[in-house]
Structures are given as structure tokens and as C-alpha cells.
Amino acid sequence: MRYFNHNIPLNGEIDGVNKTFILSVAPDPAISLFVVLNGAPQTINTDYTFSGLTVSFIVAPPEGSVIRALFRKNY
């Protein structure tokens, strides 16, 4: 059964330097991942890349930012 996960925080230091953040579970399918930075939707390959559980931003999110993920997951 597939479920939609929303408002999922990403693990990683939001210090204005770090660009790499980790999801606690993998989206299934991977294409269902949707990343939001400070309320603004982000675009894959423009704002970030994704592989496995790792989200890598092209530009480090500013210190104090809020990063959330939305995605489908097969449980």
C-alpha cells in the first residue's frame, strides 16, 4: 500500500554552508520527492539533486531555514 508522507524534515546542519541533507526513508517512487525550502517549492536539478536518501542543494540553504520533504512511500 502506498502512502503520502508530508512535512518530513531532512537531517543535516542548516548553517548556511552545508548542502547535503538526508531523508529518514526513501521515496517510492523516487520521482515523487518534492522539496520545500522556507515555503518555496524547489526544482530538481536546478535547486537540488537527489540520490538514495541524500538531497544535495546546489546552493547551501541559509542558516535558520526550514526544509521539508513530501513524497510517496510503499509500506
PDB file with SEQRES, HELIX, SHEET and CRYST1 records, atoms N, CA, C and O in Angstrom:
SEQRES   1 A   75  MET ARG TYR PHE ASN HIS ASN ILE PRO LEU ASN GLY GLU          
SEQRES   2 A   75  ILE ASP GLY VAL ASN LYS THR PHE ILE LEU SER VAL ALA          
SEQRES   3 A   75  PRO ASP PRO ALA ILE SER LEU PHE VAL VAL LEU ASN GLY          
SEQRES   4 A   75  ALA PRO GLN THR ILE ASN THR ASP TYR THR PHE SER GLY          
SEQRES   5 A   75  LEU THR VAL SER PHE ILE VAL ALA PRO PRO GLU GLY SER          
SEQRES   6 A   75  VAL ILE ARG ALA LEU PHE ARG LYS ASN TYR                      
HELIX    1 AA1 ALA A   30  SER A   32  5                                   3    
SHEET    1 AA1 4 ARG A   2  PRO A   9  0                                        
SHEET    2 AA1 4 ILE A  67  ASN A  74 -1                                        
SHEET    3 AA1 4 PHE A  34  LEU A  37 -1                                        
SHEET    4 AA1 4 ALA A  40  PRO A  41 -1                                        
SHEET    1 AA2 3 THR A  20  ILE A  22  0                                        
SHEET    2 AA2 3 THR A  54  PHE A  57 -1                                        
SHEET    3 AA2 3 TYR A  48  SER A  51 -1                                        
CRYST1    1.000    1.000    1.000  90.00  90.00  90.00 P 1           1          
ATOM      1  N   MET A   1       0.830  -1.174   0.000  1.00  0.00           N  
ATOM      2  CA  MET A   1       0.000   0.000   0.000  1.00  0.00           C  
ATOM      3  C   MET A   1       0.880   1.245   0.000  1.00  0.00           C  
ATOM      4  O   MET A   1       1.878   1.304   0.719  1.00  0.00           O  
ATOM      5  N   ARG A   2       0.519   2.222  -0.790  1.00  0.00           N  
ATOM      6  CA  ARG A   2       1.282   3.466  -0.874  1.00  0.00           C  
ATOM      7  C   ARG A   2       0.627   4.544  -0.013  1.00  0.00           C  
ATOM      8  O   ARG A   2      -0.596   4.670   0.051  1.00  0.00           O  
ATOM      9  N   TYR A   3       1.493   5.313   0.644  1.00  0.00           N  
ATOM     10  CA  TYR A   3       1.051   6.418   1.485  1.00  0.00           C  
ATOM     11  C   TYR A   3       1.783   7.679   1.057  1.00  0.00           C  
ATOM     12  O   TYR A   3       2.876   7.618   0.495  1.00  0.00           O  
ATOM     13  N   PHE A   4       1.171   8.815   1.329  1.00  0.00           N  
ATOM     14  CA  PHE A   4       1.797  10.090   1.036  1.00  0.00           C  
ATOM     15  C   PHE A   4       2.353  10.660   2.329  1.00  0.00           C  
ATOM     16  O   PHE A   4       1.599  10.921   3.266  1.00  0.00           O  
ATOM     17  N   ASN A   5       3.660  10.856   2.390  1.00  0.00           N  
ATOM     18  CA  ASN A   5       4.324  11.442   3.545  1.00  0.00           C  
ATOM     19  C   ASN A   5       4.484  12.929   3.301  1.00  0.00           C  
ATOM     20  O   ASN A   5       4.914  13.334   2.221  1.00  0.00           O  
ATOM     21  N   HIS A   6       4.151  13.742   4.275  1.00  0.00           N  
ATOM     22  CA  HIS A   6       4.271  15.188   4.097  1.00  0.00           C  
ATOM     23  C   HIS A   6       4.905  15.825   5.332  1.00  0.00           C  
ATOM     24  O   HIS A   6       4.876  15.256   6.424  1.00  0.00           O  
ATOM     25  N   ASN A   7       5.468  16.996   5.143  1.00  0.00           N  
ATOM     26  CA  ASN A   7       6.095  17.771   6.209  1.00  0.00           C  
ATOM     27  C   ASN A   7       7.216  16.991   6.900  1.00  0.00           C  
ATOM     28  O   ASN A   7       7.385  17.089   8.115  1.00  0.00           O  
ATOM     29  N   ILE A   8       7.978  16.219   6.129  1.00  0.00           N  
ATOM     30  CA  ILE A   8       9.060  15.397   6.656  1.00  0.00           C  
ATOM     31  C   ILE A   8      10.339  16.242   6.707  1.00  0.00           C  
ATOM     32  O   ILE A   8      10.784  16.741   5.673  1.00  0.00           O  
ATOM     33  N   PRO A   9      10.930  16.409   7.886  1.00  0.00           N  
ATOM     34  CA  PRO A   9      12.191  17.165   7.965  1.00  0.00           C  
ATOM     35  C   PRO A   9      13.347  16.364   7.381  1.00  0.00           C  
ATOM     36  O   PRO A   9      13.322  15.133   7.389  1.00  0.00           O  
ATOM     37  N   LEU A  10      14.341  17.051   6.881  1.00  0.00           N  
ATOM     38  CA  LEU A  10      15.560  16.416   6.386  1.00  0.00           C  
ATOM     39  C   LEU A  10      16.633  16.573   7.453  1.00  0.00           C  
ATOM     40  O   LEU A  10      16.717  17.615   8.101  1.00  0.00           O  
ATOM     41  N   ASN A  11      17.449  15.547   7.637  1.00  0.00           N  
ATOM     42  CA  ASN A  11      18.506  15.583   8.641  1.00  0.00           C  
ATOM     43  C   ASN A  11      19.757  16.220   8.064  1.00  0.00           C  
ATOM     44  O   ASN A  11      20.208  15.850   6.980  1.00  0.00           O  
ATOM     45  N   GLY A  12      20.317  17.179   8.791  1.00  0.00           N  
ATOM     46  CA  GLY A  12      21.542  17.858   8.370  1.00  0.00           C  
ATOM     47  C   GLY A  12      21.614  19.224   9.020  1.00  0.00           C  
ATOM     48  O   GLY A  12      20.595  19.802   9.398  1.00  0.00           O  
ATOM     49  N   GLU A  13      22.815  19.728   9.143  1.00  0.00           N  
ATOM     50  CA  GLU A  13      23.059  21.023   9.766  1.00  0.00           C  
ATOM     51  C   GLU A  13      22.661  22.149   8.810  1.00  0.00           C  
ATOM     52  O   GLU A  13      23.182  22.238   7.698  1.00  0.00           O  
ATOM     53  N   ILE A  14      21.742  23.001   9.243  1.00  0.00           N  
ATOM     54  CA  ILE A  14      21.324  24.156   8.428  1.00  0.00           C  
ATOM     55  C   ILE A  14      22.115  25.358   8.929  1.00  0.00           C  
ATOM     56  O   ILE A  14      21.659  26.119   9.782  1.00  0.00           O  
ATOM     57  N   ASP A  15      23.322  25.506   8.369  1.00  0.00           N  
ATOM     58  CA  ASP A  15      24.254  26.517   8.869  1.00  0.00           C  
ATOM     59  C   ASP A  15      24.709  27.514   7.802  1.00  0.00           C  
ATOM     60  O   ASP A  15      25.606  28.320   8.050  1.00  0.00           O  
ATOM     61  N   GLY A  16      24.100  27.465   6.628  1.00  0.00           N  
ATOM     62  CA  GLY A  16      24.487  28.362   5.551  1.00  0.00           C  
ATOM     63  C   GLY A  16      25.668  27.857   4.736  1.00  0.00           C  
ATOM     64  O   GLY A  16      26.046  28.478   3.743  1.00  0.00           O  
ATOM     65  N   VAL A  17      26.262  26.721   5.153  1.00  0.00           N  
ATOM     66  CA  VAL A  17      27.406  26.136   4.452  1.00  0.00           C  
ATOM     67  C   VAL A  17      27.066  24.740   3.944  1.00  0.00           C  
ATOM     68  O   VAL A  17      27.383  24.396   2.805  1.00  0.00           O  
ATOM     69  N   ASN A  18      26.421  23.936   4.786  1.00  0.00           N  
ATOM     70  CA  ASN A  18      26.084  22.560   4.439  1.00  0.00           C  
ATOM     71  C   ASN A  18      25.068  22.508   3.302  1.00  0.00           C  
ATOM     72  O   ASN A  18      24.060  23.215   3.319  1.00  0.00           O  
ATOM     73  N   LYS A  19      25.348  21.665   2.322  1.00  0.00           N  
ATOM     74  CA  LYS A  19      24.443  21.497   1.181  1.00  0.00           C  
ATOM     75  C   LYS A  19      23.778  20.127   1.162  1.00  0.00           C  
ATOM     76  O   LYS A  19      22.874  19.898   0.358  1.00  0.00           O  
ATOM     77  N   THR A  20      24.208  19.206   2.036  1.00  0.00           N  
ATOM     78  CA  THR A  20      23.761  17.818   1.989  1.00  0.00           C  
ATOM     79  C   THR A  20      22.843  17.475   3.149  1.00  0.00           C  
ATOM     80  O   THR A  20      23.177  17.712   4.310  1.00  0.00           O  
ATOM     81  N   PHE A  21      21.684  16.916   2.827  1.00  0.00           N  
ATOM     82  CA  PHE A  21      20.679  16.558   3.826  1.00  0.00           C  
ATOM     83  C   PHE A  21      20.170  15.154   3.533  1.00  0.00           C  
ATOM     84  O   PHE A  21      20.135  14.718   2.382  1.00  0.00           O  
ATOM     85  N   ILE A  22      19.777  14.453   4.594  1.00  0.00           N  
ATOM     86  CA  ILE A  22      19.412  13.044   4.476  1.00  0.00           C  
ATOM     87  C   ILE A  22      17.950  12.836   4.880  1.00  0.00           C  
ATOM     88  O   ILE A  22      17.493  13.358   5.897  1.00  0.00           O  
ATOM     89  N   LEU A  23      17.231  12.069   4.069  1.00  0.00           N  
ATOM     90  CA  LEU A  23      15.872  11.656   4.408  1.00  0.00           C  
ATOM     91  C   LEU A  23      15.936  10.426   5.309  1.00  0.00           C  
ATOM     92  O   LEU A  23      16.876   9.636   5.215  1.00  0.00           O  
ATOM     93  N   SER A  24      14.948  10.262   6.178  1.00  0.00           N  
ATOM     94  CA  SER A  24      14.926   9.095   7.067  1.00  0.00           C  
ATOM     95  C   SER A  24      14.430   7.847   6.340  1.00  0.00           C  
ATOM     96  O   SER A  24      14.769   6.732   6.738  1.00  0.00           O  
ATOM     97  N   VAL A  25      13.642   8.010   5.295  1.00  0.00           N  
ATOM     98  CA  VAL A  25      13.171   6.904   4.458  1.00  0.00           C  
ATOM     99  C   VAL A  25      13.202   7.342   3.005  1.00  0.00           C  
ATOM    100  O   VAL A  25      13.119   8.533   2.705  1.00  0.00           O  
ATOM    101  N   ALA A  26      13.321   6.383   2.112  1.00  0.00           N  
ATOM    102  CA  ALA A  26      13.408   6.684   0.680  1.00  0.00           C  
ATOM    103  C   ALA A  26      12.023   6.823   0.059  1.00  0.00           C  
ATOM    104  O   ALA A  26      11.136   6.016   0.338  1.00  0.00           O  
ATOM    105  N   PRO A  27      11.829   7.833  -0.776  1.00  0.00           N  
ATOM    106  CA  PRO A  27      10.586   7.939  -1.531  1.00  0.00           C  
ATOM    107  C   PRO A  27      10.434   6.744  -2.464  1.00  0.00           C  
ATOM    108  O   PRO A  27      11.422   6.210  -2.969  1.00  0.00           O  
ATOM    109  N   ASP A  28       9.194   6.330  -2.689  1.00  0.00           N  
ATOM    110  CA  ASP A  28       8.927   5.211  -3.591  1.00  0.00           C  
ATOM    111  C   ASP A  28       7.634   5.497  -4.332  1.00  0.00           C  
ATOM    112  O   ASP A  28       6.550   5.309  -3.781  1.00  0.00           O  
ATOM    113  N   PRO A  29       7.734   5.946  -5.567  1.00  0.00           N  
ATOM    114  CA  PRO A  29       8.916   6.051  -6.414  1.00  0.00           C  
ATOM    115  C   PRO A  29       9.736   7.309  -6.108  1.00  0.00           C  
ATOM    116  O   PRO A  29       9.219   8.279  -5.555  1.00  0.00           O  
ATOM    117  N   ALA A  30      11.014   7.277  -6.473  1.00  0.00           N  
ATOM    118  CA  ALA A  30      11.913   8.401  -6.199  1.00  0.00           C  
ATOM    119  C   ALA A  30      11.416   9.693  -6.847  1.00  0.00           C  
ATOM    120  O   ALA A  30      11.617  10.777  -6.299  1.00  0.00           O  
ATOM    121  N   ILE A  31      10.774   9.585  -7.997  1.00  0.00           N  
ATOM    122  CA  ILE A  31      10.278  10.762  -8.716  1.00  0.00           C  
ATOM    123  C   ILE A  31       9.197  11.506  -7.933  1.00  0.00           C  
ATOM    124  O   ILE A  31       8.874  12.647  -8.262  1.00  0.00           O  
ATOM    125  N   SER A  32       8.637  10.874  -6.902  1.00  0.00           N  
ATOM    126  CA  SER A  32       7.569  11.522  -6.127  1.00  0.00           C  
ATOM    127  C   SER A  32       8.104  12.541  -5.122  1.00  0.00           C  
ATOM    128  O   SER A  32       7.314  13.258  -4.506  1.00  0.00           O  
ATOM    129  N   LEU A  33       9.430  12.625  -4.940  1.00  0.00           N  
ATOM    130  CA  LEU A  33      10.003  13.564  -3.976  1.00  0.00           C  
ATOM    131  C   LEU A  33       9.722  15.006  -4.378  1.00  0.00           C  
ATOM    132  O   LEU A  33       9.909  15.395  -5.531  1.00  0.00           O  
ATOM    133  N   PHE A  34       9.269  15.790  -3.403  1.00  0.00           N  
ATOM    134  CA  PHE A  34       9.003  17.216  -3.572  1.00  0.00           C  
ATOM    135  C   PHE A  34       9.652  17.903  -2.381  1.00  0.00           C  
ATOM    136  O   PHE A  34       9.300  17.609  -1.238  1.00  0.00           O  
ATOM    137  N   VAL A  35      10.603  18.822  -2.623  1.00  0.00           N  
ATOM    138  CA  VAL A  35      11.340  19.502  -1.559  1.00  0.00           C  
ATOM    139  C   VAL A  35      10.882  20.949  -1.474  1.00  0.00           C  
ATOM    140  O   VAL A  35      10.710  21.627  -2.488  1.00  0.00           O  
ATOM    141  N   VAL A  36      10.686  21.413  -0.224  1.00  0.00           N  
ATOM    142  CA  VAL A  36      10.252  22.786   0.039  1.00  0.00           C  
ATOM    143  C   VAL A  36      11.279  23.445   0.960  1.00  0.00           C  
ATOM    144  O   VAL A  36      11.606  22.907   2.018  1.00  0.00           O  
ATOM    145  N   LEU A  37      11.781  24.600   0.559  1.00  0.00           N  
ATOM    146  CA  LEU A  37      12.745  25.366   1.346  1.00  0.00           C  
ATOM    147  C   LEU A  37      12.117  26.699   1.718  1.00  0.00           C  
ATOM    148  O   LEU A  37      11.817  27.518   0.849  1.00  0.00           O  
ATOM    149  N   ASN A  38      11.919  26.912   3.017  1.00  0.00           N  
ATOM    150  CA  ASN A  38      11.310  28.153   3.517  1.00  0.00           C  
ATOM    151  C   ASN A  38       9.984  28.463   2.819  1.00  0.00           C  
ATOM    152  O   ASN A  38       9.685  29.617   2.512  1.00  0.00           O  
ATOM    153  N   GLY A  39       9.203  27.420   2.575  1.00  0.00           N  
ATOM    154  CA  GLY A  39       7.885  27.578   1.966  1.00  0.00           C  
ATOM    155  C   GLY A  39       7.881  27.637   0.453  1.00  0.00           C  
ATOM    156  O   GLY A  39       6.814  27.666  -0.160  1.00  0.00           O  
ATOM    157  N   ALA A  40       9.069  27.655  -0.169  1.00  0.00           N  
ATOM    158  CA  ALA A  40       9.161  27.746  -1.626  1.00  0.00           C  
ATOM    159  C   ALA A  40       9.486  26.377  -2.225  1.00  0.00           C  
ATOM    160  O   ALA A  40      10.458  25.742  -1.817  1.00  0.00           O  
ATOM    161  N   PRO A  41       8.684  25.916  -3.188  1.00  0.00           N  
ATOM    162  CA  PRO A  41       8.993  24.644  -3.844  1.00  0.00           C  
ATOM    163  C   PRO A  41      10.335  24.723  -4.568  1.00  0.00           C  
ATOM    164  O   PRO A  41      10.666  25.736  -5.185  1.00  0.00           O  
ATOM    165  N   GLN A  42      11.095  23.642  -4.482  1.00  0.00           N  
ATOM    166  CA  GLN A  42      12.402  23.570  -5.127  1.00  0.00           C  
ATOM    167  C   GLN A  42      12.313  22.672  -6.354  1.00  0.00           C  
ATOM    168  O   GLN A  42      11.494  21.753  -6.399  1.00  0.00           O  
ATOM    169  N   THR A  43      13.150  22.937  -7.342  1.00  0.00           N  
ATOM    170  CA  THR A  43      13.145  22.192  -8.592  1.00  0.00           C  
ATOM    171  C   THR A  43      14.360  21.273  -8.660  1.00  0.00           C  
ATOM    172  O   THR A  43      15.500  21.713  -8.506  1.00  0.00           O  
ATOM    173  N   ILE A  44      14.093  19.979  -8.896  1.00  0.00           N  
ATOM    174  CA  ILE A  44      15.192  19.024  -9.001  1.00  0.00           C  
ATOM    175  C   ILE A  44      16.092  19.392 -10.175  1.00  0.00           C  
ATOM    176  O   ILE A  44      15.613  19.831 -11.221  1.00  0.00           O  
ATOM    177  N   ASN A  45      17.378  19.213  -9.997  1.00  0.00           N  
ATOM    178  CA  ASN A  45      18.438  19.513 -10.961  1.00  0.00           C  
ATOM    179  C   ASN A  45      18.653  20.999 -11.195  1.00  0.00           C  
ATOM    180  O   ASN A  45      19.593  21.377 -11.894  1.00  0.00           O  
ATOM    181  N   THR A  46      17.811  21.844 -10.632  1.00  0.00           N  
ATOM    182  CA  THR A  46      18.035  23.285 -10.667  1.00  0.00           C  
ATOM    183  C   THR A  46      18.413  23.773  -9.278  1.00  0.00           C  
ATOM    184  O   THR A  46      19.387  24.508  -9.111  1.00  0.00           O  
ATOM    185  N   ASP A  47      17.632  23.357  -8.275  1.00  0.00           N  
ATOM    186  CA  ASP A  47      17.872  23.760  -6.895  1.00  0.00           C  
ATOM    187  C   ASP A  47      18.548  22.675  -6.064  1.00  0.00           C  
ATOM    188  O   ASP A  47      19.262  22.975  -5.106  1.00  0.00           O  
ATOM    189  N   TYR A  48      18.325  21.422  -6.429  1.00  0.00           N  
ATOM    190  CA  TYR A  48      18.894  20.302  -5.675  1.00  0.00           C  
ATOM    191  C   TYR A  48      19.005  19.072  -6.568  1.00  0.00           C  
ATOM    192  O   TYR A  48      18.389  18.994  -7.631  1.00  0.00           O  
ATOM    193  N   THR A  49      19.808  18.113  -6.106  1.00  0.00           N  
ATOM    194  CA  THR A  49      19.871  16.797  -6.730  1.00  0.00           C  
ATOM    195  C   THR A  49      19.465  15.777  -5.683  1.00  0.00           C  
ATOM    196  O   THR A  49      19.464  16.073  -4.488  1.00  0.00           O  
ATOM    197  N   PHE A  50      19.120  14.576  -6.129  1.00  0.00           N  
ATOM    198  CA  PHE A  50      18.651  13.550  -5.211  1.00  0.00           C  
ATOM    199  C   PHE A  50      19.175  12.187  -5.627  1.00  0.00           C  
ATOM    200  O   PHE A  50      19.133  11.826  -6.803  1.00  0.00           O  
ATOM    201  N   SER A  51      19.678  11.418  -4.631  1.00  0.00           N  
ATOM    202  CA  SER A  51      20.152  10.061  -4.876  1.00  0.00           C  
ATOM    203  C   SER A  51      20.007   9.257  -3.585  1.00  0.00           C  
ATOM    204  O   SER A  51      20.519   9.660  -2.540  1.00  0.00           O  
ATOM    205  N   GLY A  52      19.309   8.122  -3.656  1.00  0.00           N  
ATOM    206  CA  GLY A  52      19.113   7.279  -2.473  1.00  0.00           C  
ATOM    207  C   GLY A  52      18.307   7.983  -1.407  1.00  0.00           C  
ATOM    208  O   GLY A  52      17.099   8.170  -1.557  1.00  0.00           O  
ATOM    209  N   LEU A  53      18.966   8.374  -0.331  1.00  0.00           N  
ATOM    210  CA  LEU A  53      18.332   9.139   0.751  1.00  0.00           C  
ATOM    211  C   LEU A  53      18.873  10.560   0.825  1.00  0.00           C  
ATOM    212  O   LEU A  53      18.471  11.331   1.697  1.00  0.00           O  
ATOM    213  N   THR A  54      19.781  10.915  -0.081  1.00  0.00           N  
ATOM    214  CA  THR A  54      20.518  12.182   0.012  1.00  0.00           C  
ATOM    215  C   THR A  54      19.970  13.257  -0.921  1.00  0.00           C  
ATOM    216  O   THR A  54      19.840  13.063  -2.130  1.00  0.00           O  
ATOM    217  N   VAL A  55      19.652  14.400  -0.310  1.00  0.00           N  
ATOM    218  CA  VAL A  55      19.266  15.593  -1.058  1.00  0.00           C  
ATOM    219  C   VAL A  55      20.444  16.554  -0.971  1.00  0.00           C  
ATOM    220  O   VAL A  55      20.865  16.919   0.127  1.00  0.00           O  
ATOM    221  N   SER A  56      20.981  16.967  -2.119  1.00  0.00           N  
ATOM    222  CA  SER A  56      22.110  17.893  -2.167  1.00  0.00           C  
ATOM    223  C   SER A  56      21.669  19.173  -2.862  1.00  0.00           C  
ATOM    224  O   SER A  56      21.338  19.167  -4.048  1.00  0.00           O  
ATOM    225  N   PHE A  57      21.669  20.262  -2.116  1.00  0.00           N  
ATOM    226  CA  PHE A  57      21.296  21.553  -2.686  1.00  0.00           C  
ATOM    227  C   PHE A  57      22.442  22.100  -3.522  1.00  0.00           C  
ATOM    228  O   PHE A  57      23.607  21.867  -3.200  1.00  0.00           O  
ATOM    229  N   ILE A  58      22.131  22.814  -4.576  1.00  0.00           N  
ATOM    230  CA  ILE A  58      23.129  23.456  -5.422  1.00  0.00           C  
ATOM    231  C   ILE A  58      23.769  24.607  -4.643  1.00  0.00           C  
ATOM    232  O   ILE A  58      24.984  24.799  -4.699  1.00  0.00           O  
ATOM    233  N   VAL A  59      22.955  25.362  -3.924  1.00  0.00           N  
ATOM    234  CA  VAL A  59      23.408  26.455  -3.053  1.00  0.00           C  
ATOM    235  C   VAL A  59      22.959  26.118  -1.642  1.00  0.00           C  
ATOM    236  O   VAL A  59      21.803  25.749  -1.432  1.00  0.00           O  
ATOM    237  N   ALA A  60      23.852  26.240  -0.675  1.00  0.00           N  
ATOM    238  CA  ALA A  60      23.525  25.904   0.716  1.00  0.00           C  
ATOM    239  C   ALA A  60      22.355  26.748   1.218  1.00  0.00           C  
ATOM    240  O   ALA A  60      22.348  27.964   1.025  1.00  0.00           O  
ATOM    241  N   PRO A  61      21.370  26.124   1.857  1.00  0.00           N  
ATOM    242  CA  PRO A  61      20.263  26.880   2.449  1.00  0.00           C  
ATOM    243  C   PRO A  61      20.785  27.817   3.543  1.00  0.00           C  
ATOM    244  O   PRO A  61      21.684  27.443   4.296  1.00  0.00           O  
ATOM    245  N   PRO A  62      20.235  29.017   3.637  1.00  0.00           N  
ATOM    246  CA  PRO A  62      20.675  29.962   4.666  1.00  0.00           C  
ATOM    247  C   PRO A  62      20.436  29.412   6.079  1.00  0.00           C  
ATOM    248  O   PRO A  62      19.519  28.624   6.307  1.00  0.00           O  
ATOM    249  N   GLU A  63      21.269  29.840   7.002  1.00  0.00           N  
ATOM    250  CA  GLU A  63      21.122  29.451   8.399  1.00  0.00           C  
ATOM    251  C   GLU A  63      19.712  29.781   8.881  1.00  0.00           C  
ATOM    252  O   GLU A  63      19.184  30.853   8.586  1.00  0.00           O  
ATOM    253  N   GLY A  64      19.113  28.864   9.618  1.00  0.00           N  
ATOM    254  CA  GLY A  64      17.763  29.063  10.146  1.00  0.00           C  
ATOM    255  C   GLY A  64      16.648  28.687   9.186  1.00  0.00           C  
ATOM    256  O   GLY A  64      15.473  28.864   9.505  1.00  0.00           O  
ATOM    257  N   SER A  65      16.998  28.168   8.011  1.00  0.00           N  
ATOM    258  CA  SER A  65      15.988  27.776   7.031  1.00  0.00           C  
ATOM    259  C   SER A  65      15.168  26.587   7.522  1.00  0.00           C  
ATOM    260  O   SER A  65      15.588  25.841   8.407  1.00  0.00           O  
ATOM    261  N   VAL A  66      14.002  26.431   6.931  1.00  0.00           N  
ATOM    262  CA  VAL A  66      13.145  25.272   7.188  1.00  0.00           C  
ATOM    263  C   VAL A  66      13.073  24.481   5.887  1.00  0.00           C  
ATOM    264  O   VAL A  66      12.670  25.000   4.847  1.00  0.00           O  
ATOM    265  N   ILE A  67      13.472  23.211   5.969  1.00  0.00           N  
ATOM    266  CA  ILE A  67      13.465  22.332   4.798  1.00  0.00           C  
ATOM    267  C   ILE A  67      12.522  21.174   5.094  1.00  0.00           C  
ATOM    268  O   ILE A  67      12.642  20.513   6.126  1.00  0.00           O  
ATOM    269  N   ARG A  68      11.594  20.934   4.192  1.00  0.00           N  
ATOM    270  CA  ARG A  68      10.648  19.836   4.359  1.00  0.00           C  
ATOM    271  C   ARG A  68      10.542  19.066   3.049  1.00  0.00           C  
ATOM    272  O   ARG A  68      10.775  19.604   1.966  1.00  0.00           O  
ATOM    273  N   ALA A  69      10.182  17.787   3.178  1.00  0.00           N  
ATOM    274  CA  ALA A  69      10.002  16.925   2.008  1.00  0.00           C  
ATOM    275  C   ALA A  69       8.600  16.339   2.018  1.00  0.00           C  
ATOM    276  O   ALA A  69       8.005  16.107   3.071  1.00  0.00           O  
ATOM    277  N   LEU A  70       8.096  16.110   0.827  1.00  0.00           N  
ATOM    278  CA  LEU A  70       6.829  15.416   0.622  1.00  0.00           C  
ATOM    279  C   LEU A  70       7.109  14.320  -0.390  1.00  0.00           C  
ATOM    280  O   LEU A  70       7.824  14.547  -1.365  1.00  0.00           O  
ATOM    281  N   PHE A  71       6.554  13.132  -0.173  1.00  0.00           N  
ATOM    282  CA  PHE A  71       6.789  12.040  -1.118  1.00  0.00           C  
ATOM    283  C   PHE A  71       5.866  10.872  -0.850  1.00  0.00           C  
ATOM    284  O   PHE A  71       5.247  10.780   0.210  1.00  0.00           O  
ATOM    285  N   ARG A  72       5.780   9.973  -1.833  1.00  0.00           N  
ATOM    286  CA  ARG A  72       5.047   8.718  -1.683  1.00  0.00           C  
ATOM    287  C   ARG A  72       5.991   7.658  -1.153  1.00  0.00           C  
ATOM    288  O   ARG A  72       7.198   7.719  -1.389  1.00  0.00           O  
ATOM    289  N   LYS A  73       5.448   6.691  -0.439  1.00  0.00           N  
ATOM    290  CA  LYS A  73       6.232   5.587   0.101  1.00  0.00           C  
ATOM    291  C   LYS A  73       5.380   4.339   0.136  1.00  0.00           C  
ATOM    292  O   LYS A  73       4.225   4.370   0.563  1.00  0.00           O  
ATOM    293  N   ASN A  74       5.957   3.242  -0.317  1.00  0.00           N  
ATOM    294  CA  ASN A  74       5.288   1.951  -0.286  1.00  0.00           C  
ATOM    295  C   ASN A  74       5.623   1.260   1.033  1.00  0.00           C  
ATOM    296  O   ASN A  74       6.787   0.958   1.295  1.00  0.00           O  
ATOM    297  N   TYR A  75       4.616   1.008   1.861  1.00  0.00           N  
ATOM    298  CA  TYR A  75       4.817   0.338   3.149  1.00  0.00           C  
ATOM    299  C   TYR A  75       4.214  -1.047   3.110  1.00  0.00           C  
ATOM    300  O   TYR A  75       4.278  -1.776   4.100  1.00  0.00           O  
TER     301      TYR A  75                                                      
END                                                                             
